[in-house]
């Protein structure tokens, strides 16, 4: 609302110096703007009320230069604090765009004294975008009262940025040097302007010492920005790789065991995402007080629903198509269309929103400006947890022993008494359930729609083929590797060209090494 409402009471004082108010009744635009900034620097309730009156066109002046705030027929003199009827000859002061802009900036600056940290941080970030030298007294006063380290850093940078326009060369040089720790790319044009030559041959910054400092600061900012971008690309590459891993992990199991080209795998991701959406609706309606726990219920629900759909598909369609890859591809593609149309019928063709729980909202700021979102951090650790769980299942359980036996030599396992048909069913259900878990993760990164799975089916197959069919370690390395390569290529070549380059690389790689990064062992391979 109005900035003065959030000021600390300890800054309050009885009145404003009449000498500060007098220019507001005059016609000098520079003096009026200067007066607004000086009044804002008082950082008290009276200053907030006066600035709000200018903004709301309730500030009036008499012919002799006295200023009054008139609301509901009551005139208040900000110089004395007394109220009464409006005096004779009082008239509203003219507020032009320049004065209104100065008042808006001043009111925004007063929010720096709010008790709410979020409001103070937002005000500091707004001031950092277009700081003015006239606002430095207000910002300096806010810096004295500020106890939050992050906001203190922003305010110091804001003061330094504003001081770049100071007429004093020593102040400008000190400001330039203090900006060396900044990662704000918006400072670069200001510093570069200092080094540019004017048509008459002079520099934008006349002092050579300030120019030397500007060159050093530009280099320091470029280095910090480069480090920030590198860490950001590294994080978001791991995040993308985790999503690809969750999408491809179930496919790696089913494709590796049965050689099934399951084109409906993406729709199993979609089913997991819509299961999460249903859990959200149920919690919002029946357990609103425990809404943040809906995701914990959605995880097993998505695994069970997607796994059940996968088992039903394997028992009714896929079991009759083993050893016939083309027919399997066409059949599962048809199934994917049927599943998408079913979802459109039940939930509509429009995307639906799945909200993040409060504990997954927001993020942590590192290196000054890089925000690592909590939802992506959680998904990275969740992907690692799923990989660990799958490894334990495959290596420490009876089902895992049978899966490995069938994968290496199906005929010998059958001869040894392994129920290969049952293993196929359970394995396909396991892979489908893992796809459902991937859908839960995807629902936390964006909206959920019937076409959600189509965006990941091709990438999932690329991960499986690159890592090596049936190889868990290869799937992990391929997913994380493709995620990192994609994120580091995007700034250089664009999102579309990056995917094309990756696809060409995989085609060439498979030509050289058809078995992928990790070759499958067993007599069936021979």
C-alpha positions as CSV (number, residue, x, y, z in Angstrom):
1,X,0.0,0.0,0.0
2,X,1.6,3.3,1.1
3,X,5.2,3.2,2.1
4,X,4.9,5.1,5.3
5,X,2.5,2.5,6.8
6,X,5.5,0.1,7.1
7,X,8.0,2.6,8.8
8,X,9.3,1.9,12.2
9,X,7.7,3.9,14.9
10,X,11.1,4.8,16.4
11,X,11.8,7.1,13.4
12,X,8.7,9.2,14.0
13,X,9.0,12.9,14.9
14,X,6.5,15.7,15.4
15,X,7.0,17.8,12.3
16,X,8.9,18.6,9.2
17,X,11.2,21.6,8.8
18,X,9.3,24.4,7.0
19,X,12.4,25.1,5.0
20,X,12.1,21.7,3.4
21,X,8.4,22.2,2.6
22,X,8.7,25.7,1.1
23,X,10.1,24.6,-2.3
24,X,7.1,22.3,-2.8
25,X,4.9,25.4,-3.0
26,X,7.2,27.0,-5.6
27,X,7.6,26.7,-9.3
28,X,11.3,25.5,-9.5
29,X,11.1,21.8,-10.7
30,X,14.7,21.1,-9.6
31,X,14.1,22.5,-6.1
32,X,10.9,20.6,-5.7
33,X,12.6,17.2,-6.6
34,X,15.4,18.0,-4.3
35,X,13.0,18.8,-1.5
36,X,11.2,15.5,-2.1
37,X,14.5,13.6,-1.7
38,X,15.5,15.5,1.4
39,X,12.1,14.8,3.0
40,X,12.4,11.1,2.1
41,X,15.8,11.0,3.8
42,X,14.0,11.9,7.1
43,X,12.6,8.3,6.9
44,X,9.8,8.9,9.4
45,X,6.0,8.8,9.5
46,X,5.6,12.5,8.7
47,X,7.8,12.1,5.6
48,X,5.7,9.1,4.4
49,X,2.4,11.0,4.9
50,X,3.7,14.0,3.0
51,X,4.9,12.0,0.1
52,X,1.7,10.0,0.0
53,X,-0.2,13.3,-0.1
54,X,1.8,14.4,-3.1
55,X,1.1,11.1,-4.8
56,X,-2.6,11.2,-4.0
57,X,-3.0,14.9,-5.0
58,X,-4.0,16.0,-1.5
59,X,-1.2,18.4,-0.9
60,X,-2.1,22.1,-1.1
61,X,-0.3,25.4,-0.7
62,X,-1.3,29.0,0.3
63,X,-0.1,32.1,-1.6
64,X,2.4,32.8,1.2
65,X,4.1,29.4,0.7
66,X,2.6,27.3,3.5
67,X,1.9,23.7,2.8
68,X,-1.2,21.7,4.0
69,X,-2.4,18.1,3.6
70,X,-6.2,18.4,3.1
71,X,-8.3,15.2,3.5
72,X,-12.0,15.0,4.1
73,X,-12.2,18.8,4.6
74,X,-9.5,18.8,7.3
75,X,-6.2,20.7,6.7
76,X,-3.1,19.4,8.5
77,X,0.1,21.5,8.6
78,X,3.1,19.1,8.3
79,X,5.4,21.8,9.7
80,X,3.5,22.0,13.0
81,X,1.3,18.9,13.0
82,X,-1.8,21.0,13.8
83,X,-5.1,20.4,12.0
84,X,-8.1,22.6,11.3
85,X,-10.3,24.0,8.5
86,X,-8.6,24.8,5.2
87,X,-7.2,28.3,5.1
88,X,-8.4,30.9,2.6
89,X,-6.7,30.9,-0.9
90,X,-5.3,27.4,-0.6
91,X,-4.8,25.7,-3.9
92,X,-3.5,22.2,-4.9
93,X,0.1,22.0,-6.0
94,X,0.9,20.9,-9.5
95,X,2.4,17.5,-9.8
96,X,4.1,16.9,-13.1
97,X,5.6,13.6,-14.3
98,X,9.1,14.4,-13.0
99,X,7.9,15.2,-9.5
100,X,5.6,12.2,-9.5
101,X,8.5,9.9,-10.5
102,X,10.6,11.3,-7.7
103,X,7.8,10.7,-5.2
104,X,7.3,7.1,-6.4
105,X,11.0,6.5,-6.0
106,X,11.0,8.1,-2.6
107,X,8.0,6.0,-1.4
108,X,9.8,2.9,-2.7
109,X,12.9,3.9,-0.8
110,X,10.9,4.3,2.4
111,X,10.0,0.6,2.2
112,X,13.6,-0.1,3.1
113,X,12.5,0.6,6.7
114,X,9.7,-2.0,6.7
115,X,9.6,-4.6,9.4
116,X,9.0,-7.2,6.7
117,X,12.3,-8.5,5.3
118,X,10.7,-9.5,2.0
119,X,9.4,-6.0,1.4
120,X,12.8,-4.5,2.3
121,X,14.5,-6.9,-0.1
122,X,12.1,-6.1,-2.9
123,X,12.6,-2.3,-2.4
124,X,16.4,-2.7,-2.4
125,X,16.3,-4.7,-5.6
126,X,14.0,-2.0,-7.2
127,X,16.3,0.8,-6.2
128,X,19.3,-1.1,-7.5
129,X,17.9,-1.0,-11.0
130,X,17.8,2.8,-11.3
131,X,19.5,4.3,-8.4
132,X,19.9,8.1,-8.4
133,X,22.6,10.1,-6.6
134,X,19.8,12.2,-4.9
135,X,18.6,9.1,-3.1
136,X,21.9,8.2,-1.4
137,X,21.0,9.9,1.9
138,X,17.9,7.8,2.3
139,X,19.7,4.6,1.2
140,X,22.6,5.3,3.6
141,X,20.2,5.8,6.5
142,X,18.5,2.5,5.6
143,X,21.9,0.8,5.5
144,X,22.7,2.0,9.0
145,X,19.5,0.4,10.3
146,X,19.7,-2.8,8.2
147,X,20.8,-6.0,9.9
148,X,20.3,-8.5,7.0
149,X,23.5,-9.3,5.3
150,X,22.0,-9.8,1.8
151,X,20.1,-6.5,1.9
152,X,23.2,-4.7,3.2
153,X,25.2,-5.9,0.2
154,X,22.5,-4.7,-2.2
155,X,22.3,-1.3,-0.5
156,X,26.1,-0.8,-0.6
157,X,26.1,-1.7,-4.3
158,X,23.1,0.7,-4.9
159,X,24.9,3.6,-3.2
160,X,28.1,2.9,-5.2
161,X,26.1,2.8,-8.4
162,X,24.4,6.1,-7.5
163,X,27.8,7.7,-6.7
164,X,29.1,7.0,-10.2
165,X,27.3,10.2,-11.1
166,X,28.9,12.3,-8.4
167,X,30.8,15.5,-9.4
168,X,33.7,14.5,-7.1
169,X,36.3,12.3,-9.0
170,X,37.4,10.7,-5.7
171,X,33.8,9.7,-4.9
172,X,33.4,8.3,-8.4
173,X,36.7,6.3,-8.1
174,X,35.7,4.9,-4.7
175,X,32.3,3.9,-6.2
176,X,33.9,2.2,-9.2
177,X,36.3,0.2,-7.0
178,X,33.6,-0.9,-4.6
179,X,31.6,-2.3,-7.5
180,X,34.3,-4.9,-8.3
181,X,32.4,-7.5,-6.1
182,X,29.2,-7.0,-8.0
183,X,27.7,-9.6,-10.5
184,X,25.1,-7.1,-11.8
185,X,25.5,-7.0,-15.6
186,X,23.5,-3.8,-15.8
187,X,26.6,-1.9,-14.4
188,X,28.7,-2.7,-17.5
189,X,27.1,-0.1,-19.8
190,X,27.7,2.6,-17.1
191,X,31.3,1.6,-16.7
192,X,31.8,1.2,-20.5
193,X,30.4,4.7,-21.0
194,X,33.1,6.1,-18.9
195,X,35.7,4.6,-21.3
196,X,34.0,5.8,-24.5
197,X,35.4,8.8,-26.4
198,X,33.2,11.7,-27.2
199,X,33.1,13.3,-30.7
200,X,35.6,16.0,-29.4
201,X,38.1,13.3,-28.4
202,X,37.4,13.5,-24.7
203,X,36.4,10.5,-22.6
204,X,33.1,10.0,-20.9
205,X,35.0,10.0,-17.7
206,X,37.5,12.9,-17.6
207,X,39.6,11.6,-14.7
208,X,42.2,9.0,-15.8
209,X,42.4,7.4,-12.4
210,X,38.7,6.7,-12.5
211,X,39.0,5.2,-16.0
212,X,41.8,2.8,-14.9
213,X,39.6,1.7,-12.0
214,X,36.7,1.2,-14.4
215,X,38.8,-1.1,-16.6
216,X,39.7,-3.2,-13.6
217,X,36.1,-3.3,-12.3
218,X,34.8,-4.3,-15.8
219,X,37.3,-7.3,-15.8
220,X,36.3,-8.3,-12.3
221,X,32.5,-8.2,-13.1
222,X,33.1,-10.2,-16.3
223,X,34.9,-12.9,-14.4
224,X,32.3,-13.1,-11.7
225,X,29.5,-13.2,-14.2
226,X,31.3,-16.0,-16.1
227,X,31.7,-18.0,-12.8
228,X,28.1,-17.5,-12.0
229,X,26.9,-18.6,-15.4
230,X,29.2,-21.7,-15.2
231,X,27.7,-22.7,-11.8
232,X,24.2,-21.9,-13.1
233,X,24.7,-24.1,-16.2
234,X,26.2,-26.8,-14.0
235,X,23.2,-26.8,-11.7
236,X,20.6,-26.7,-14.3
237,X,22.4,-29.3,-16.4
238,X,22.3,-31.6,-13.4
239,X,18.6,-30.7,-12.9
240,X,17.8,-31.5,-16.6
241,X,19.8,-34.7,-16.3
242,X,17.9,-35.8,-13.2
243,X,14.6,-35.3,-15.1
244,X,15.9,-37.2,-18.1
245,X,17.1,-39.9,-15.7
246,X,13.7,-40.3,-14.1
247,X,12.1,-40.4,-17.5
248,X,14.5,-42.9,-18.9
249,X,15.2,-45.2,-15.9
250,X,12.0,-47.3,-16.3
251,X,12.5,-47.4,-20.1
252,X,16.1,-48.7,-19.6
253,X,14.7,-51.6,-17.4
254,X,12.0,-52.7,-19.8
255,X,14.0,-52.1,-23.0
256,X,17.0,-53.8,-21.6
257,X,15.1,-56.9,-20.4
258,X,12.5,-57.5,-23.1
259,X,13.8,-55.4,-26.0
260,X,10.4,-53.7,-26.2
261,X,10.3,-50.3,-28.0
262,X,7.6,-48.9,-25.8
263,X,6.3,-45.7,-27.4
264,X,3.7,-45.4,-24.6
265,X,6.4,-44.8,-22.0
266,X,5.9,-41.1,-22.2
267,X,2.2,-41.5,-21.4
268,X,3.2,-43.4,-18.2
269,X,5.0,-40.3,-17.2
270,X,1.9,-38.3,-17.9
271,X,-0.2,-40.8,-15.8
272,X,2.1,-40.2,-12.9
273,X,1.8,-36.4,-13.3
274,X,-2.0,-36.6,-13.4
275,X,-2.1,-38.9,-10.4
276,X,-0.2,-36.1,-8.5
277,X,-2.8,-33.6,-9.8
278,X,-5.6,-35.8,-8.4
279,X,-3.8,-36.1,-5.0
280,X,-3.5,-32.3,-4.9
281,X,-7.2,-31.9,-5.6
282,X,-8.2,-34.4,-2.9
283,X,-5.9,-32.8,-0.3
284,X,-7.2,-29.3,-1.2
285,X,-10.8,-30.4,-0.7
286,X,-10.6,-32.8,2.2
287,X,-7.3,-32.1,4.0
288,X,-6.5,-28.4,3.3
289,X,-4.6,-28.1,6.6
290,X,-2.2,-30.9,5.5
291,X,-1.9,-29.7,1.9
292,X,1.9,-29.6,2.0
293,X,1.9,-33.4,2.5
294,X,0.1,-34.2,-0.7
295,X,3.3,-34.9,-2.6
296,X,4.3,-37.6,-0.1
297,X,1.1,-39.4,-0.8
298,X,1.4,-38.8,-4.6
299,X,4.7,-40.6,-4.8
300,X,3.4,-44.1,-3.9
301,X,0.1,-43.4,-5.6
302,X,1.8,-42.5,-8.9
303,X,4.0,-45.6,-8.7
304,X,1.1,-47.9,-8.1
305,X,-1.2,-46.4,-10.7
306,X,1.5,-46.2,-13.4
307,X,2.7,-49.7,-12.5
308,X,-0.8,-51.1,-12.7
309,X,-1.3,-49.6,-16.1
310,X,2.0,-51.0,-17.3
311,X,1.2,-54.5,-16.0
312,X,-2.2,-54.3,-17.7
313,X,-0.5,-53.3,-21.0
314,X,2.0,-56.1,-20.7
315,X,-0.6,-58.8,-20.0
316,X,-3.1,-57.7,-22.6
317,X,-1.0,-56.5,-25.6
318,X,2.8,-56.6,-25.3
319,X,3.2,-60.2,-24.1
320,X,1.9,-61.4,-27.5
321,X,4.5,-59.2,-29.5
322,X,7.8,-60.3,-28.1
323,X,10.4,-60.7,-30.8
324,X,8.4,-58.5,-33.2
325,X,9.8,-55.0,-32.8
326,X,8.0,-53.3,-35.6
327,X,4.6,-54.6,-34.4
328,X,5.5,-53.7,-30.8
329,X,6.4,-50.1,-31.9
330,X,3.2,-49.6,-33.8
331,X,1.0,-51.2,-31.0
332,X,2.5,-49.1,-28.2
333,X,2.3,-46.0,-30.3
334,X,-1.4,-46.7,-30.7
335,X,-1.7,-47.3,-27.0
336,X,-0.1,-43.9,-26.4
337,X,-2.7,-42.2,-28.5
338,X,-5.5,-44.0,-26.6
339,X,-4.0,-43.0,-23.2
340,X,-3.7,-39.4,-24.3
341,X,-7.3,-39.3,-25.5
342,X,-8.5,-41.0,-22.3
343,X,-6.8,-38.3,-20.2
344,X,-8.3,-35.5,-22.4
345,X,-11.7,-37.0,-21.8
346,X,-11.3,-37.2,-18.1
347,X,-9.4,-34.0,-17.4
348,X,-9.9,-31.9,-20.5
349,X,-7.5,-30.8,-23.2
350,X,-6.1,-27.8,-21.3
351,X,-3.1,-28.0,-19.1
352,X,-3.7,-28.2,-15.4
353,X,-1.6,-26.6,-12.6
354,X,0.1,-28.6,-9.9
355,X,1.3,-26.4,-7.1
356,X,4.6,-26.9,-5.3
357,X,4.3,-27.5,-1.5
358,X,5.5,-24.6,0.6
359,X,8.7,-26.5,1.5
360,X,9.6,-26.7,-2.3
361,X,8.8,-23.1,-3.1
362,X,11.5,-20.4,-3.4
363,X,15.2,-21.0,-3.6
364,X,18.6,-20.3,-2.2
365,X,20.7,-17.5,-3.6
366,X,24.4,-18.2,-4.2
367,X,27.2,-16.1,-5.8
368,X,25.1,-12.9,-5.3
369,X,22.5,-13.4,-8.1
370,X,22.2,-17.1,-8.9
371,X,19.0,-18.6,-7.5
372,X,18.9,-22.4,-7.0
373,X,15.2,-23.3,-6.8
374,X,14.2,-25.7,-4.0
375,X,12.0,-27.8,-6.3
376,X,14.9,-28.6,-8.6
377,X,17.2,-29.4,-5.7
378,X,14.6,-31.8,-4.3
379,X,14.2,-33.5,-7.7
380,X,18.0,-34.0,-8.0
381,X,18.1,-35.8,-4.7
382,X,14.9,-37.6,-5.4
383,X,16.4,-38.9,-8.7
384,X,19.5,-40.2,-6.8
385,X,17.2,-41.9,-4.3
386,X,15.3,-43.6,-7.1
387,X,18.5,-44.8,-8.7
388,X,19.7,-46.2,-5.4
389,X,16.3,-48.0,-4.8
390,X,16.4,-49.5,-8.3
391,X,20.0,-50.7,-7.8
392,X,19.0,-52.3,-4.5
393,X,16.1,-54.0,-6.2
394,X,18.2,-55.3,-9.0
395,X,21.1,-56.5,-6.9
396,X,19.7,-57.4,-3.5
397,X,16.3,-59.0,-4.1
398,X,15.1,-62.2,-5.6
399,X,13.2,-60.3,-8.3
400,X,16.5,-58.5,-9.2
401,X,18.3,-61.9,-9.5
402,X,15.7,-63.2,-11.9
403,X,15.7,-60.0,-13.9
404,X,19.5,-60.2,-14.3
405,X,19.3,-63.8,-15.2
406,X,16.6,-63.3,-17.9
407,X,18.5,-60.3,-19.2
408,X,21.7,-62.2,-19.7
409,X,20.3,-65.5,-21.0
410,X,16.5,-65.9,-21.2
411,X,16.5,-69.5,-22.4
412,X,18.9,-70.7,-19.7
413,X,16.9,-68.9,-17.0
414,X,13.8,-70.6,-18.3
415,X,15.4,-74.0,-18.2
416,X,16.5,-73.3,-14.6
417,X,12.9,-72.8,-13.6
418,X,12.6,-69.1,-13.7
419,X,9.1,-68.0,-14.6
420,X,10.2,-65.6,-17.3
421,X,6.6,-64.6,-18.1
422,X,6.0,-63.5,-14.6
423,X,9.4,-61.7,-14.5
424,X,8.5,-59.9,-17.7
425,X,5.3,-58.7,-16.1
426,X,6.8,-57.6,-12.8
427,X,9.7,-55.9,-14.6
428,X,7.4,-54.0,-16.9
429,X,5.3,-53.0,-13.9
430,X,8.5,-51.8,-12.1
431,X,9.7,-49.8,-15.1
432,X,6.2,-48.3,-15.5
433,X,6.0,-47.4,-11.8
434,X,9.4,-45.6,-12.0
435,X,8.0,-43.7,-15.0
436,X,5.1,-42.7,-12.7
437,X,7.6,-41.3,-10.2
438,X,9.2,-39.3,-13.0
439,X,5.8,-37.9,-13.8
440,X,5.5,-36.7,-10.1
441,X,8.9,-34.9,-10.5
442,X,7.8,-33.3,-13.9
443,X,4.6,-32.0,-12.3
444,X,6.7,-29.9,-9.9
445,X,8.5,-28.1,-12.8
446,X,5.6,-27.0,-15.0
447,X,2.0,-27.5,-15.9
448,X,0.6,-30.9,-16.6
449,X,-1.1,-31.7,-19.9
450,X,-2.0,-34.7,-22.1
451,X,1.0,-34.2,-24.3
452,X,3.5,-34.1,-21.4
453,X,5.1,-37.5,-22.2
454,X,5.7,-36.7,-25.9
455,X,8.4,-34.2,-24.9
456,X,10.5,-36.8,-23.2
457,X,10.1,-40.1,-25.1
458,X,12.8,-39.3,-27.7
459,X,15.2,-38.0,-25.1
460,X,14.6,-41.1,-23.0
461,X,15.5,-43.4,-25.9
462,X,18.6,-41.4,-26.5
463,X,19.7,-41.8,-22.9
464,X,19.0,-45.5,-22.9
465,X,20.9,-46.1,-26.2
466,X,23.8,-43.9,-25.3
467,X,24.2,-45.5,-21.9
468,X,23.9,-49.0,-23.0
469,X,20.8,-51.2,-23.2
470,X,20.0,-52.6,-19.7
471,X,22.8,-50.8,-18.0
472,X,21.8,-48.8,-14.9
473,X,25.2,-47.0,-14.5
474,X,25.2,-46.1,-18.2
475,X,21.7,-44.7,-18.0
476,X,22.8,-42.4,-15.1
477,X,25.9,-41.2,-16.8
478,X,24.2,-40.7,-20.1
479,X,21.3,-38.7,-18.6
480,X,23.5,-36.4,-16.5
481,X,26.0,-36.0,-19.4
482,X,23.3,-35.1,-21.9
483,X,21.7,-32.7,-19.4
484,X,25.1,-30.9,-18.9
485,X,26.0,-30.8,-22.6
486,X,22.6,-29.5,-23.5
487,X,22.7,-26.7,-21.0
488,X,26.3,-25.6,-21.9
489,X,25.5,-25.7,-25.6
490,X,22.2,-23.7,-25.4
491,X,23.9,-20.3,-24.7
492,X,26.3,-20.9,-27.7
493,X,24.0,-22.4,-30.3
494,X,20.4,-22.0,-29.1
495,X,18.1,-24.6,-27.7
496,X,17.1,-26.2,-31.1
497,X,20.6,-26.4,-32.5
498,X,21.9,-27.8,-29.2
499,X,19.4,-30.7,-29.5
500,X,20.5,-31.3,-33.1
501,X,24.1,-31.3,-32.2
502,X,23.5,-33.8,-29.4
503,X,21.4,-36.0,-31.8
504,X,24.2,-36.0,-34.4
505,X,26.8,-36.9,-31.7
506,X,24.7,-39.8,-30.5
507,X,24.2,-41.1,-34.1
508,X,28.0,-41.0,-34.7
509,X,28.7,-42.5,-31.3
510,X,26.4,-45.4,-31.9
511,X,27.9,-46.0,-35.3
512,X,31.3,-46.4,-33.6
513,X,30.1,-48.2,-30.5
514,X,26.7,-49.8,-31.0
515,X,26.6,-51.3,-27.5
516,X,26.7,-47.8,-25.9
517,X,28.9,-46.6,-23.0
518,X,28.6,-49.9,-21.1
519,X,28.3,-53.2,-23.0
520,X,25.8,-55.8,-21.8
521,X,27.4,-59.0,-20.7
522,X,26.0,-62.5,-21.2
523,X,25.8,-65.3,-23.8
524,X,22.6,-63.8,-25.3
525,X,24.7,-60.8,-26.5
526,X,27.0,-63.1,-28.4
